Amino acid sequence: MQDLYDLNLTTISIRVLLSLILGGIIGIERSRKNHPAGFRTYMLVCLSSTLVMMTNQFIYIWFEGTDPARLGAQVISGIGFLGVGTIIVTRRNQVRGLTTAAGLWTSACLGLAIGIGFYEGAIIVGFSVLLIMTMFKKLDIYLTSNNRIITIYASFSSIESFDNFIIFCNNLGLKVIDIEMNKHSNIKDSSVISILNLKSKKRCSHLELIRKLSDFDGLIHIEEL
């Protein structure tokens, strides 16, 4: 059993294979949803992190006075540059790619654990990450689609319609806690585009709330962000 934690051809092969499996499993879930970092990206991140940690172990074994955690620490901080590339802010101020970035960082950490021979922790955490990305997503959707705060993107035919919409929201028991408003870029067009954070007095279905708000006259388009 101790041989599994030593650095030899057998353990190197096991660690490489395990990093490909765990990185690939997480990457498949991202690829299925067409996210920026997918199957191959996750495998590469996990595999390269595994190599870094095995290299770290090799240096520690053969060269005296070396720090066995130095290279791993650089991977944990350096992977942030790759993660930032997957995070985007849309023109409607929606932030996309946070889960993908977190998944890449986790994949790197899994690779480090595999690379040093911490097989048990890597396997348990690897399948826990898969569980979070699949089963827990339904819980996340339920919690966010029924809470008291909703963020909407809406366009109105005029500034007067926008002002009346604020009154309409108050009459529905919705408190406006934040507003970001822009006039249409076309000078001849009097329409107004806004992003509003609304807070209701109690938990409610966001879908039902959007339907109520859609009844307002002067509203061109509305959707939840």
N, CA, C and O of each residue as an XYZ file, in Angstrom:
900
protein
N       0.823     -1.216      0.000
C       0.000      0.000      0.000
C       0.855      1.263      0.000
O       0.518      2.259     -0.640
N       1.972      1.202      0.733
C       2.861      2.362      0.813
C       3.425      2.726     -0.561
O       3.736      3.885     -0.834
N       3.551      1.697     -1.429
C       4.096      1.931     -2.759
C       3.257      2.919     -3.565
O       3.781      3.579     -4.462
N       1.960      3.030     -3.260
C       1.078      3.943     -3.992
C       1.426      5.399     -3.742
O       1.066      6.265     -4.539
N       2.117      5.682     -2.653
C       2.472      7.059     -2.305
C       3.901      7.403     -2.715
O       4.318      8.557     -2.617
N       4.652      6.397     -3.177
C       5.995      6.653     -3.690
C       5.889      7.140     -5.133
O       4.827      7.071     -5.752
N       6.996      7.625     -5.648
C       7.013      8.121     -7.024
C       7.742      7.117     -7.903
O       8.970      7.042     -7.907
N       6.958      6.349     -8.645
C       7.529      5.381     -9.575
C       6.621      5.305    -10.799
O       5.603      5.993    -10.873
N       6.994      4.474    -11.741
C       6.247      4.401    -13.000
C       4.782      4.019    -12.776
O       3.889      4.546    -13.439
N       4.546      3.108    -11.844
C       3.170      2.671    -11.566
C       2.325      3.800    -10.987
O       1.217      4.055    -11.457
N       2.853      4.481     -9.961
C       2.079      5.555     -9.323
C       1.906      6.745    -10.264
O       0.874      7.416    -10.238
N       2.910      7.005    -11.088
C       2.777      8.093    -12.068
C       1.629      7.791    -13.029
O       0.821      8.667    -13.336
N       1.564      6.549    -13.498
C       0.490      6.146    -14.420
C      -0.873      6.242    -13.745
O      -1.837      6.716    -14.346
N      -0.952      5.788    -12.482
C      -2.222      5.846    -11.739
C      -2.678      7.292    -11.561
O      -3.855      7.602    -11.744
N      -1.760      8.163    -11.209
C      -2.108      9.560    -10.963
C      -2.535     10.270    -12.244
O      -3.486     11.051    -12.243
N      -1.830      9.995    -13.327
C      -2.206     10.586    -14.617
C      -3.596     10.125    -15.028
O      -4.424     10.936    -15.442
N      -3.856      8.827    -14.917
C      -5.158      8.271    -15.285
C      -6.262      8.847    -14.410
O      -7.328      9.206    -14.912
N      -6.017      8.937    -13.102
C      -7.021      9.459    -12.179
C      -7.318     10.929    -12.458
O      -8.470     11.354    -12.367
N      -6.296     11.704    -12.794
C      -6.510     13.121    -13.098
C      -7.317     13.287    -14.383
O      -8.144     14.193    -14.486
N      -7.080     12.414    -15.359
C      -7.860     12.463    -16.603
C      -9.324     12.115    -16.347
O     -10.226     12.728    -16.917
N      -9.549     11.126    -15.486
C     -10.918     10.691    -15.189
C     -11.687     11.774    -14.435
O     -12.776     12.170    -14.851
N     -11.117     12.256    -13.319
C     -11.825     13.250    -12.500
C     -11.969     14.585    -13.235
O     -13.035     15.199    -13.197
N     -10.909     15.034    -13.898
C     -11.001     16.273    -14.668
C     -12.002     16.147    -15.801
O     -12.761     17.075    -16.080
N     -11.996     14.987    -16.454
C     -12.922     14.754    -17.561
C     -14.364     14.691    -17.123
O     -15.240     15.205    -17.818
N     -14.638     14.066    -15.972
C     -16.012     13.956    -15.466
C     -16.609     15.339    -15.212
O     -17.749     15.608    -15.589
N     -15.833     16.211    -14.573
C     -16.312     17.570    -14.304
C     -16.449     18.343    -15.615
O     -17.411     19.088    -15.803
N     -15.491     18.165    -16.516
C     -15.521     18.872    -17.793
C     -16.685     18.478    -18.675
O     -17.222     19.308    -19.408
N     -17.083     17.211    -18.611
C     -18.221     16.752    -19.418
C     -19.485     17.516    -19.038
O     -20.264     17.904    -19.908
N     -19.690     17.730    -17.746
C     -20.873     18.462    -17.276
C     -20.883     19.881    -17.826
O     -21.941     20.388    -18.198
N     -19.723     20.531    -17.885
C     -19.621     21.889    -18.432
C     -19.803     21.889    -19.951
O     -20.439     22.789    -20.500
N     -19.248     20.884    -20.630
C     -19.354     20.807    -22.092
C     -20.797     20.619    -22.533
O     -21.224     21.186    -23.539
N     -21.543     19.822    -21.783
C     -22.948     19.573    -22.117
C     -23.763     20.850    -22.117
O     -24.778     20.941    -22.808
N     -23.328     21.842    -21.345
C     -24.046     23.111    -21.251
C     -23.363     24.219    -22.042
O     -23.674     25.400    -21.889
N     -22.416     23.806    -22.898
C     -21.754     24.729    -23.825
C     -21.071     25.890    -23.117
O     -21.176     27.033    -23.561
N     -20.382     25.613    -22.036
C     -19.661     26.652    -21.306
C     -18.276     26.847    -21.920
O     -17.764     25.955    -22.597
N     -17.656     28.037    -21.678
C     -16.364     28.349    -22.311
C     -15.288     27.291    -22.065
O     -14.573     26.909    -22.992
N     -15.170     26.821    -20.836
C     -14.190     25.777    -20.516
C     -14.928     24.445    -20.426
O     -15.833     24.282    -19.608
N     -14.537     23.499    -21.270
C     -15.263     22.237    -21.301
C     -14.409     21.038    -20.984
O     -13.482     21.108    -20.177
N     -14.733     19.940    -21.626
C     -14.144     18.630    -21.351
C     -12.611     18.649    -21.403
O     -11.960     18.269    -20.430
N     -12.038     19.080    -22.511
C     -10.580     19.045    -22.676
C      -9.878     20.041    -21.760
O      -8.793     19.760    -21.252
N     -10.498     21.214    -21.547
C      -9.883     22.229    -20.690
C      -9.722     21.726    -19.267
O      -8.662     21.887    -18.661
N     -10.771     21.118    -18.736
C     -10.720     20.606    -17.368
C      -9.700     19.480    -17.235
O      -8.986     19.390    -16.236
N      -9.641     18.632    -18.244
C      -8.667     17.537    -18.208
C      -7.238     18.079    -18.228
O      -6.373     17.588    -17.502
N      -6.996     19.084    -19.053
C      -5.657     19.676    -19.142
C      -5.250     20.346    -17.831
O      -4.112     20.211    -17.381
N      -6.198     21.073    -17.220
C      -5.899     21.753    -15.957
C      -5.576     20.743    -14.866
O      -4.601     20.903    -14.132
N      -6.400     19.700    -14.761
C      -6.201     18.686    -13.721
C      -4.907     17.910    -13.968
O      -4.151     17.640    -13.035
N      -4.659     17.555    -15.229
C      -3.458     16.784    -15.565
C      -2.195     17.598    -15.315
O      -1.234     17.092    -14.735
N      -2.192     18.853    -15.748
C      -0.995     19.682    -15.570
C      -0.724     19.952    -14.088
O       0.433     20.007    -13.673
N      -1.771     20.118    -13.297
C      -1.589     20.308    -11.855
C      -1.008     19.057    -11.213
O      -0.177     19.134    -10.308
N      -1.462     17.897    -11.700
C      -0.917     16.621    -11.220
C       0.576     16.532    -11.529
O       1.370     16.117    -10.685
N       0.945     16.925    -12.744
C       2.361     16.905    -13.130
C       3.193     17.846    -12.255
O       4.306     17.506    -11.852
N       2.648     19.030    -11.963
C       3.359     19.988    -11.120
C       3.637     19.387     -9.746
O       4.736     19.528     -9.208
N       2.640     18.720     -9.185
C       2.814     18.172     -7.842
C       3.750     16.971     -7.849
O       4.511     16.773     -6.902
N       3.701     16.173     -8.904
C       4.644     15.055     -8.997
C       6.063     15.577     -9.183
O       7.011     15.021     -8.629
N       6.205     16.634     -9.953
C       7.518     17.274    -10.111
C       8.012     17.807     -8.772
O       9.192     17.701     -8.438
N       7.078     18.384     -8.012
C       7.391     18.884     -6.679
C       7.918     17.755     -5.787
O       8.911     17.913     -5.076
N       7.225     16.612     -5.844
C       7.637     15.460     -5.043
C       8.997     14.939     -5.496
O       9.832     14.555     -4.676
N       9.209     14.931     -6.805
C      10.492     14.476     -7.361
C      11.640     15.369     -6.879
O      12.693     14.869     -6.481
N      11.434     16.690     -6.915
C      12.459     17.634     -6.458
C      12.736     17.450     -4.970
O      13.883     17.493     -4.524
N      11.648     17.241     -4.204
C      11.788     17.082     -2.751
C      12.587     15.821     -2.399
O      13.365     15.807     -1.444
N      12.374     14.756     -3.199
C      13.058     13.487     -2.937
C      14.544     13.569     -3.286
O      15.392     13.076     -2.543
N      14.846     14.187     -4.407
C      16.206     14.136     -4.938
C      17.074     15.347     -4.594
O      18.293     15.308     -4.764
N      16.455     16.404     -4.119
C      17.247     17.597     -3.795
C      16.932     18.029     -2.367
O      15.771     18.270     -2.038
N      17.918     18.127     -1.545
C      17.722     18.464     -0.140
C      17.410     19.957      0.043
O      17.834     20.804     -0.744
N      16.655     20.246      1.111
C      16.371     21.622      1.470
C      15.325     22.302      0.612
O      15.237     23.530      0.617
N      14.528     21.541     -0.126
C      13.494     22.135     -0.975
C      12.151     22.134     -0.253
O      11.908     21.318      0.637
N      11.284     23.062     -0.651
C       9.952     23.185     -0.060
C       8.973     22.338     -0.859
O       8.769     22.624     -2.039
N       8.349     21.299     -0.276
C       7.454     20.406     -1.022
C       6.122     21.039     -1.423
O       5.356     20.437     -2.174
N       5.839     22.246     -0.932
C       4.550     22.882     -1.235
C       4.688     24.090     -2.152
O       3.683     24.708     -2.505
N       5.896     24.435     -2.540
C       6.109     25.691     -3.268
C       5.426     25.707     -4.636
O       4.688     26.644     -4.942
N       5.661     24.692     -5.456
C       5.073     24.676     -6.793
C       3.547     24.606     -6.737
O       2.864     25.244     -7.539
N       3.012     23.829     -5.788
C       1.571     23.716     -5.643
C       0.930     25.051     -5.302
O      -0.148     25.377     -5.799
N       1.598     25.820     -4.451
C       1.068     27.137     -4.075
C       0.990     28.055     -5.284
O       0.064     28.857     -5.399
N       1.964     27.940     -6.191
C       1.957     28.768     -7.398
C       0.804     28.392     -8.321
O       0.228     29.258     -8.979
N       0.469     27.116     -8.373
C      -0.653     26.672     -9.207
C      -1.971     27.243     -8.676
O      -2.794     27.733     -9.450
N      -2.167     27.180     -7.366
C      -3.418     27.651     -6.751
C      -3.646     29.129     -7.044
O      -4.770     29.542     -7.330
N      -2.582     29.925     -6.974
C      -2.742     31.355     -7.257
C      -2.747     31.635     -8.757
O      -3.478     32.509     -9.221
N      -1.948     30.910     -9.507
C      -1.834     31.173    -10.939
C      -3.044     30.772    -11.749
O      -3.307     31.368    -12.794
N      -3.792     29.773    -11.297
C      -4.964     29.320    -12.057
C      -6.018     30.411    -12.141
O      -6.908     30.349    -12.989
N      -5.927     31.414    -11.265
C      -6.877     32.525    -11.292
C      -6.862     33.273    -12.605
O      -7.894     33.793    -13.028
N      -5.705     33.340    -13.269
C      -5.617     34.027    -14.552
C      -6.444     33.312    -15.613
O      -7.072     33.952    -16.457
N      -6.441     31.986    -15.565
C      -7.242     31.213    -16.513
C      -8.722     31.355    -16.185
O      -9.558     31.457    -17.082
N      -9.039     31.359    -14.888
C     -10.431     31.478    -14.472
C     -11.048     32.811    -14.854
O     -12.217     32.875    -15.235
N     -10.258     33.880    -14.753
C     -10.764     35.210    -15.097
C     -11.195     35.264    -16.555
O     -12.143     35.970    -16.897
N     -10.505     34.522    -17.416
C     -10.844     34.523    -18.834
C     -12.197     33.923    -19.142
O     -12.739     34.155    -20.222
N     -12.759     33.152    -18.215
C     -14.074     32.539    -18.440
C     -15.211     33.386    -17.877
O     -16.381     33.092    -18.124
N     -14.876     34.445    -17.116
C     -15.899     35.298    -16.514
C     -16.150     36.489    -17.425
O     -15.222     37.223    -17.763
N     -17.393     36.681    -17.822
C     -17.751     37.806    -18.679
C     -18.936     38.549    -18.083
O     -19.760     37.977    -17.369
N     -19.002     39.836    -18.395
C     -20.139     40.654    -18.003
C     -20.862     41.069    -19.279
O     -20.274     41.744    -20.125
N     -22.119     40.682    -19.435
C     -22.858     40.986    -20.643
C     -23.278     42.452    -20.664
O     -23.116     43.170    -19.678
N     -23.816     42.882    -21.798
C     -24.246     44.272    -21.929
C     -25.430     44.584    -21.016
O     -25.785     45.748    -20.828
N     -26.026     43.561    -20.460
C     -27.117     43.761    -19.508
C     -26.653     43.578    -18.068
O     -27.452     43.352    -17.159
N     -25.336     43.683    -17.889
C     -24.718     43.585    -16.566
C     -24.905     42.224    -15.909
O     -24.882     42.113    -14.683
N     -25.088     41.202    -16.713
C     -25.156     39.844    -16.186
C     -23.753     39.262    -16.122
O     -22.982     39.372    -17.076
N     -23.427     38.647    -15.000
C     -22.118     38.025    -14.828
C     -22.236     36.549    -15.184
O     -23.041     35.824    -14.600
N     -21.440     36.115    -16.132
C     -21.441     34.725    -16.578
C     -20.067     34.099    -16.359
O     -19.044     34.777    -16.446
N     -20.057     32.812    -16.078
C     -18.797     32.079    -16.027
C     -18.205     31.889    -14.648
O     -17.108     31.342    -14.528
N     -18.896     32.324    -13.595
C     -18.344     32.187    -12.244
C     -18.195     30.719    -11.845
O     -17.181     30.324    -11.267
N     -19.217     29.913    -12.159
C     -19.160     28.497    -11.815
C     -18.063     27.792    -12.615
O     -17.375     26.915    -12.091
N     -17.902     28.176    -13.883
C     -16.846     27.600    -14.707
C     -15.472     27.937    -14.136
O     -14.596     27.074    -14.069
N     -15.282     29.189    -13.725
C     -14.006     29.608    -13.139
C     -13.725     28.859    -11.842
O     -12.602     28.419    -11.598
N     -14.765     28.719    -11.007
C     -14.608     27.983     -9.755
C     -14.295     26.508    -10.029
O     -13.514     25.883     -9.312
N     -14.918     25.966    -11.079
C     -14.664     24.578    -11.453
C     -13.237     24.365    -11.921
O     -12.629     23.340    -11.612
N     -12.696     25.322    -12.662
C     -11.301     25.220    -13.112
C     -10.344     25.243    -11.923
O      -9.389     24.469    -11.864
N     -10.614     26.134    -10.985
C      -9.773     26.222     -9.793
C      -9.847     24.918     -8.995
O      -8.834     24.427     -8.496
N     -11.056     24.363     -8.879
C     -11.242     23.091     -8.173
C     -10.516     21.962     -8.894
O      -9.899     21.100     -8.267
N     -10.601     21.982    -10.221
C      -9.917     20.957    -11.013
C      -8.408     21.004    -10.785
O      -7.749     19.967    -10.715
N      -7.869     22.219    -10.670
C      -6.441     22.362    -10.385
C      -6.103     21.811     -9.006
O      -5.081     21.148     -8.832
N      -6.953     22.081     -8.035
C      -6.732     21.571     -6.675
C      -6.815     20.044     -6.643
O      -6.055     19.392     -5.928
N      -7.733     19.484     -7.415
C      -7.826     18.022     -7.511
C      -6.536     17.448     -8.079
O      -6.030     16.432     -7.602
N      -6.012     18.115     -9.106
C      -4.771     17.670     -9.702
C      -3.614     17.686     -8.720
O      -2.776     16.784     -8.721
N      -3.570     18.712     -7.882
C      -2.514     18.793     -6.869
C      -2.635     17.651     -5.865
O      -1.638     17.044     -5.472
N      -3.868     17.368     -5.459
C      -4.088     16.277     -4.497
C      -3.697     14.929     -5.096
O      -3.073     14.099     -4.435
N      -4.076     14.726     -6.364
C      -3.722     13.471     -7.040
C      -2.211     13.372     -7.210
O      -1.613     12.317     -6.997
N      -1.608     14.492     -7.596
C      -0.178     14.501     -7.873
C       0.681     14.148     -6.678
O       1.760     13.581     -6.848
N       0.237     14.466     -5.480
C       1.009     14.165     -4.273
C       0.605     12.820     -3.677
O       1.213     12.357     -2.712
N      -0.438     12.185     -4.262
C      -0.855     10.862     -3.793
C      -1.988     10.859     -2.799
O      -2.233      9.844     -2.146
N      -2.691     11.980     -2.665
C      -3.836     12.039     -1.752
C      -5.078     11.568     -2.512
O      -5.984     12.354     -2.785
N      -5.108     10.278     -2.848
C      -6.133      9.710     -3.710
C      -7.531      9.805     -3.099
O      -8.490     10.184     -3.771
N      -7.629      9.456     -1.816
C      -8.948      9.423     -1.171
C      -9.632     10.795     -1.223
O     -10.800     10.905     -1.595
N      -8.883     11.834     -0.843
C      -9.452     13.170     -0.840
C      -9.845     13.622     -2.230
O     -10.895     14.238     -2.411
N      -9.004     13.320     -3.224
C      -9.287     13.733     -4.599
C     -10.556     13.071     -5.138
O     -11.381     13.726     -5.776
N     -10.705     11.770     -4.879
C     -11.875     11.047     -5.385
C     -13.159     11.535     -4.724
O     -14.156     11.775     -5.406
N     -13.141     11.683     -3.400
C     -14.332     12.136     -2.677
C     -14.729     13.549     -3.096
O     -15.901     13.820     -3.360
N     -13.735     14.456     -3.157
C     -14.030     15.830     -3.547
C     -14.448     15.909     -5.014
O     -15.332     16.690     -5.366
N     -13.817     15.105     -5.869
C     -14.144     15.115     -7.284
C     -15.610     14.782     -7.535
O     -16.281     15.476     -8.298
N     -16.105     13.733     -6.903
C     -17.499     13.353     -7.094
C     -18.448     14.307     -6.341
O     -19.609     14.454     -6.721
N     -17.951     14.948     -5.281
C     -18.751     15.968     -4.594
C     -18.955     17.182     -5.487
O     -20.033     17.776     -5.506
N     -17.913     17.547     -6.227
C     -18.013     18.670     -7.170
C     -19.025     18.348     -8.264
O     -19.838     19.195     -8.636
N     -18.973     17.125     -8.774
C     -19.940     16.712     -9.801
C     -21.365     16.784     -9.254
O     -22.280     17.200     -9.964
N     -21.554     16.386     -8.009
C     -22.863     16.445     -7.372
C     -23.347     17.885     -7.253
O     -24.519     18.174     -7.494
N     -22.440     18.785     -6.882
C     -22.796     20.203     -6.751
C     -23.224     20.785     -8.093
O     -24.189     21.546     -8.165
N     -22.508     20.429     -9.151
C     -22.785     20.992    -10.467
C     -24.025     20.416    -11.130
O     -24.557     21.013    -12.066
N     -24.489     19.276    -10.665
C     -25.665     18.642    -11.286
C     -26.884     18.698    -10.377
O     -27.839     19.421    -10.663
N     -26.861     17.945     -9.290
C     -28.033     17.834     -8.422
C     -28.350     19.142     -7.691
O     -29.516     19.513     -7.559
N     -27.319     19.834     -7.220
C     -27.557     21.036     -6.428
C     -28.013     22.219     -7.274
O     -28.489     23.217     -6.734
N     -27.872     22.118     -8.605
C     -28.303     23.216     -9.461
C     -29.811     23.429     -9.364
O     -30.288     24.563     -9.415
N     -30.556     22.335     -9.224
C     -32.017     22.447     -9.095
C     -32.394     23.197     -7.825
O     -33.320     24.008     -7.821
N     -31.669     22.918     -6.753
C     -31.919     23.624     -5.497
C     -31.578     25.098     -5.631
O     -32.294     25.958     -5.119
N     -30.482     25.385     -6.322
C     -30.068     26.775     -6.531
C     -31.120     27.538     -7.330
O     -31.451     28.676     -6.997
N     -31.646     26.914     -8.383
C     -32.678     27.546     -9.207
C     -33.932     27.810     -8.381
O     -34.547     28.869     -8.499
N     -34.309     26.846     -7.545
C     -35.501     27.014     -6.708
C     -35.330     28.181     -5.739
O     -36.243     28.990     -5.571
N     -34.162     28.268     -5.103
C     -33.932     29.322     -4.122
C     -33.911     30.697     -4.771
O     -34.455     31.652     -4.216
N     -33.288     30.810     -5.944
C     -33.173     32.116     -6.592
C     -34.452     32.545     -7.304
O     -34.677     33.738     -7.508
N     -35.290     31.584     -7.683
C     -36.512     31.925     -8.412
C     -37.704     32.161     -7.490
O     -38.807     32.441     -7.961
N     -37.490     32.049     -6.183
C     -38.589     32.260     -5.247
C     -38.211     33.172     -4.077
O     -38.919     33.220     -3.071
N     -37.097     33.892     -4.210
C     -36.723     34.759     -3.097
C     -37.384     36.128     -3.214
O     -38.121     36.379     -4.168
N     -37.132     37.003     -2.267
C     -37.823     38.291     -2.189
C     -37.256     39.336     -3.136
O     -37.936     40.315     -3.445
N     -36.036     39.152     -3.601
C     -35.400     40.144     -4.475
C     -35.331     39.607     -5.900
O     -34.945     38.460     -6.126
N     -35.707     40.445     -6.850
C     -35.644     40.078     -8.260
C     -34.995     41.218     -9.040
O     -35.265     42.391     -8.781
N     -34.151     40.869     -9.982
C     -33.504     41.859    -10.845
C     -34.083     41.708    -12.246
O     -34.080     40.615    -12.812
N     -34.577     42.807    -12.799
C     -35.213     42.752    -14.110
C     -34.537     43.716    -15.086
O     -33.993     44.753    -14.706
N     -34.596     43.328    -16.346
C     -34.156     44.190    -17.447
C     -35.408     44.579    -18.208
O     -36.150     43.706    -18.659
N     -35.658     45.878    -18.361
C     -36.899     46.324    -18.988
C     -36.649     47.538    -19.872
O     -35.766     48.350    -19.598
N     -37.427     47.651    -20.921
C     -37.380     48.822    -21.794
C     -38.780     49.427    -21.883
O     -39.784     48.715    -21.896
N     -38.818     50.762    -21.943
C     -40.089     51.487    -21.927
C     -40.163     52.441    -23.110
O     -39.141     52.858    -23.655
N     -41.368     52.773    -23.493
C     -41.577     53.628    -24.664
C     -41.144     55.062    -24.414
O     -40.806     55.775    -25.358
N     -41.149     55.500    -23.154
C     -40.763     56.877    -22.829
C     -40.356     56.967    -21.365
O     -40.570     56.032    -20.593
N     -39.772     58.094    -20.989
C     -39.386     58.314    -19.604
C     -40.604     58.415    -18.706
O     -40.560     58.037    -17.535
N     -41.692     58.929    -19.262
C     -42.937     59.013    -18.489
C     -43.456     57.615    -18.150
O     -43.946     57.368    -17.048
N     -43.339     56.711    -19.118
C     -43.775     55.328    -18.867
C     -42.923     54.685    -17.785
O     -43.425     53.921    -16.959
N     -41.639     54.994    -17.792
C     -40.747     54.461    -16.764
C     -41.149     54.971    -15.380
O     -41.204     54.198    -14.423
N     -41.430     56.275    -15.274
C     -41.845     56.850    -13.995
C     -43.131     56.203    -13.489
O     -43.269     55.911    -12.301
N     -44.069     55.985    -14.412
C     -45.340     55.348    -14.029
C     -45.140     53.888    -13.634
O     -45.881     53.347    -12.813
N     -44.126     53.259    -14.231
C     -43.827     51.861    -13.899
C     -43.352     51.743    -12.453
O     -43.683     50.776    -11.767
N     -42.579     52.720    -11.990
C     -42.112     52.720    -10.598
C     -43.313     52.787     -9.647
O     -43.364     52.094     -8.631
N     -44.282     53.648    -10.009
C     -45.507     53.745     -9.198
C     -46.282     52.428     -9.240
O     -46.830     51.984     -8.231
N     -46.319     51.810    -10.429
C     -47.000     50.531    -10.615
C     -46.384     49.451     -9.726
O     -47.097     48.636     -9.140
N     -45.055     49.453     -9.631
C     -44.352     48.486     -8.775
C     -44.708     48.703     -7.304
O     -44.945     47.745     -6.569
N     -44.744     49.960     -6.883
C     -45.099     50.274     -5.494
C     -46.510     49.803     -5.159
O     -46.770     49.323     -4.056
N     -47.410     49.944     -6.117
C     -48.791     49.497     -5.899
C     -48.888     47.974     -5.775
O     -49.812     47.455     -5.148
N     -47.929     47.263     -6.375
C     -47.894     45.798     -6.282
C     -47.161     45.325     -5.021
O     -47.017     44.125     -4.789
N     -46.705     46.281     -4.216
C     -45.994     45.927     -2.992
C     -44.523     45.658     -3.204
O     -43.881     44.989     -2.394
N     -43.982     46.185     -4.307
C     -42.569     45.986     -4.629
C     -41.791     47.267     -4.338
O     -42.181     48.354     -4.765
N     -40.696     47.126     -3.612
C     -39.850     48.264     -3.291
C     -38.655     48.287     -4.238
O     -37.950     47.289     -4.389
N     -38.437     49.433     -4.873
C     -37.303     49.587     -5.781
C     -36.065     49.903     -4.951
O     -35.994     50.960     -4.324
N     -35.087     48.995     -4.939
C     -33.895     49.192     -4.108
C     -32.681     49.638     -4.925
O     -31.691     50.103     -4.361
N     -32.752     49.499     -6.243
C     -31.652     49.973     -7.078
C     -32.135     50.146     -8.509
O     -32.927     49.347     -9.009
N     -31.645     51.209     -9.173
C     -32.040     51.507    -10.550
C     -30.808     51.871    -11.362
O     -29.967     52.658    -10.927
N     -30.719     51.287    -12.541
C     -29.718     51.699    -13.529
C     -30.465     51.977    -14.819
O     -31.083     51.074    -15.385
N     -30.416     53.218    -15.292
C     -31.253     53.621    -16.414
C     -30.399     54.228    -17.528
O     -29.456     54.973    -17.262
N     -30.734     53.905    -18.761
C     -30.060     54.456    -19.937
C     -31.088     54.785    -21.003
O     -32.049     54.045    -21.212
N     -30.870     55.903    -21.671
C     -31.721     56.259    -22.793
C     -31.218     55.539    -24.025
O     -30.025     55.251    -24.124
N     -32.090     55.245    -24.957
C     -31.692     54.551    -26.178
C     -30.648     55.367    -26.915
O     -30.726     56.595    -26.940
N     -29.668     54.698    -27.519
C     -28.565     55.370    -28.199
C     -29.021     56.195    -29.400
O     -28.347     57.146    -29.796
N     -30.150     55.834    -29.971
C     -30.708     56.590    -31.097
C     -31.424     57.829    -30.554
O     -32.393     57.710    -29.805
N     -30.940     59.030    -30.936
C     -31.490     60.281    -30.397
C     -32.970     60.442    -30.726
O     -33.728     60.996    -29.929
N     -33.381     59.962    -31.888
C     -34.776     60.107    -32.299
C     -35.695     59.148    -31.563
O     -36.915     59.310    -31.586
N     -35.125     58.173    -30.925
C     -35.906     57.173    -30.182
C     -36.000     57.607    -28.727
O     -34.977     57.825    -28.077
N     -37.209     57.731    -28.215
C     -37.420     58.197    -26.837
C     -37.499     57.056    -25.829
O     -37.772     57.295    -24.652
N     -37.263     55.811    -26.270
C     -37.386     54.672    -25.361
C     -36.288     54.692    -24.301
O     -35.211     55.253    -24.503
N     -36.593     54.061    -23.161
C     -35.695     54.027    -22.014
C     -35.414     52.572    -21.639
O     -36.324     51.744    -21.590
N     -34.155     52.279    -21.378
C     -33.739     50.933    -20.957
C     -33.289     51.000    -19.510
O     -32.554     51.914    -19.138
N     -33.711     50.057    -18.689
C     -33.353     50.100    -17.272
C     -33.142     48.710    -16.702
O     -33.691     47.720    -17.186
N     -32.333     48.671    -15.662
C     -32.134     47.463    -14.860
C     -32.561     47.815    -13.449
O     -32.012     48.739    -12.849
N     -33.534     47.091    -12.910
C     -34.080     47.407    -11.599
C     -33.958     46.224    -10.648
O     -34.176     45.076    -11.035
N     -33.610     46.514     -9.409
C     -33.659     45.527     -8.333
C     -34.905     45.797     -7.506
O     -35.051     46.864     -6.910
N     -35.793     44.826     -7.477
C     -37.057     44.978     -6.766
C     -37.112     44.013     -5.589
O     -36.604     42.894     -5.660
N     -37.733     44.461     -4.516
C     -37.851     43.632     -3.316
C     -39.310     43.555     -2.902
O     -39.967     44.577     -2.701
N     -39.808     42.336     -2.777
C     -41.202     42.144     -2.360
C     -41.281     41.935     -0.852
O     -40.272     41.656     -0.205
N     -42.460     42.068     -0.306
C     -42.640     41.944      1.138
C     -42.535     40.490      1.605
O     -42.253     40.222      2.773
N     -42.762     39.562      0.683
C     -42.664     38.141      1.032
C     -42.142     37.358     -0.173
O     -42.091     37.877     -1.288
N     -41.762     36.124      0.060
C     -41.259     35.280     -1.025
C     -42.351     35.060     -2.058
O     -43.517     34.865     -1.714
N     -41.963     35.094     -3.328
C     -42.948     34.917     -4.390
C     -42.282     34.298     -5.614
O     -41.058     34.295     -5.744
N     -43.112     33.781     -6.499
C     -42.612     33.200     -7.737
C     -42.202     34.322     -8.687
O     -43.004     35.202     -8.999
N     -40.959     34.288     -9.142
C     -40.486     35.330    -10.053
C     -41.202     35.272    -11.391
O     -41.437     36.304    -12.020
N     -41.549     34.068    -11.827
C     -42.263     33.908    -13.088
C     -43.627     34.584    -13.021
O     -44.030     35.280    -13.953
N     -44.332     34.376    -11.916
C     -45.652     34.993    -11.743
C     -45.519     36.510    -11.635
O     -46.372     37.247    -12.130
N     -44.469     36.968    -11.000
C     -44.243     38.402    -10.840
C     -43.966     39.065    -12.182
O     -44.462     40.159    -12.449
N     -43.184     38.416    -13.018
C     -42.897     38.944    -14.356
C     -44.184     39.057    -15.168
O     -44.366     40.012    -15.924
N     -45.064     38.093    -15.013
C     -46.349     38.138    -15.721
C     -47.186     39.334    -15.297
O     -47.814     39.982    -16.133
N     -47.198     39.630    -14.000
C     -47.934     40.794    -13.508
C     -47.344     42.098    -14.031
O     -48.073     43.004    -14.433
N     -46.020     42.181    -14.020
C     -45.361     43.395    -14.486
C     -45.525     43.588    -15.986
O     -45.485     44.718    -16.472
N     -45.707     42.505    -16.719
C     -45.861     42.579    -18.172
C     -47.161     43.246    -18.582
O     -47.303     43.679    -19.726
N     -48.112     43.334    -17.659
C     -49.402     43.957    -17.961
C     -49.332     45.482    -18.020
O     -50.301     46.137    -18.406
N     -48.190     46.043    -17.640
C     -48.084     47.505    -17.595
C     -48.038     48.094    -19.000
O     -47.287     47.622    -19.854
N     -48.854     49.141    -19.237
C     -48.863     49.836    -20.524
C     -47.602     50.686    -20.667
O     -47.177     51.339    -19.714
N     -47.021     50.674    -21.834
C     -45.798     51.435    -22.069
C     -44.542     50.602    -21.916
O     -43.432     51.072    -22.161
N     -44.734     49.356    -21.508
C     -43.595     48.438    -21.375
C     -43.331     47.753    -22.713
O     -44.233     47.147    -23.292
N     -42.116     47.848    -23.197
C     -41.768     47.223    -24.471
C     -41.258     45.804    -24.278
O     -41.658     44.881    -24.988
N     -40.376     45.647    -23.313
C     -39.761     44.332    -23.074
C     -39.379     44.214    -21.614
O     -38.973     45.189    -20.983
N     -39.515     42.996    -21.076
C     -39.100     42.747    -19.699
C     -38.611     41.321    -19.564
O     -39.177     40.402    -20.158
N     -37.556     41.136    -18.780
C     -37.055     39.800    -18.499
C     -36.255     39.819    -17.204
O     -35.728     40.857    -16.803
N     -36.170     38.669    -16.559
C     -35.391     38.579    -15.324
C     -33.928     38.327    -15.649
O     -33.608     37.543    -16.542
N     -33.049     38.991    -14.925
C     -31.617     38.781    -15.076
C     -31.123     37.772    -14.051
O     -29.933     37.459    -14.018
